[in-house]
Amino acid sequence: MSRKIVFFIVALILWLLLTFSLNYDEIIVGVMVSFLSAVIFGGYFIENPIKLFQIHRWFWFLVYIPIFAYKCLEANLDVALRVLHPGMPLKPGIIKIKTSLKTEIAKTFLANSITLTPGTMTCEIDGDILYIHWIWIKEQDEEKAKKIIAQTFEKYLKRIFE
């Protein structure tokens, strides 16, 4: 039940931010849409929604954003060089890495962070194993590949979600 209540509150706040209006008719529609969404989808919301209100998680999320942006920029430049310079090596393939993240939402954030970084794409999550397509496989060893692709993200995602 707490999942649905928190889902309702988050959905209503998001509605108010997106409409950016305090007209009573828009608030009523927002309440109805948020309530209906909470009833239908609230059971799929994060397992322990109280964690959303812990300040230290928000701090680490704010720290994570520029780190993710830097990694994304770094990968963009690497892929751009590979596209524009025909002599740059390409060695695409799929590798598997084992994550130490335990919650589903943390694994999903890791997979999305990897996929949003150019040159890599998460193909599948199977328990603690992520299968990642990599444009240039630098390392075949699972631990070394994890260190290159996911370790920076994992370190912060543990603090945010676990």
HUHUMO-V847590 format. One line per field, one symbol per residue. phi: phi as a letter, one per 30 degrees, with the letter a starting at -180 (. if undefined). burial: + if it has 9 or more other ideal C-beta (glycine too) atoms within 8 Angstrom, else -. A space follows every 50 residues. Layout:
phi: ???
burial: ???
//
This chain:
phi: .dedddedddddddeddddhbcddddddddddddddddddcddcdedbdd ddcdddddedddddeddddddddededdddddddcddddbbdlcccbccc dcdddddddddddddddejbadcacbiccccbdbdbddbddedddddddc dddeedddddcb
burial: --++++++-+++--++---------++--++-+++-++---+--++--+- ++----+--++-++--++--++--++-++-++------------+++++- +-+-+++++++++++-+-++-+--+---+++++++++----+--++--++ +-++-+++++++
//
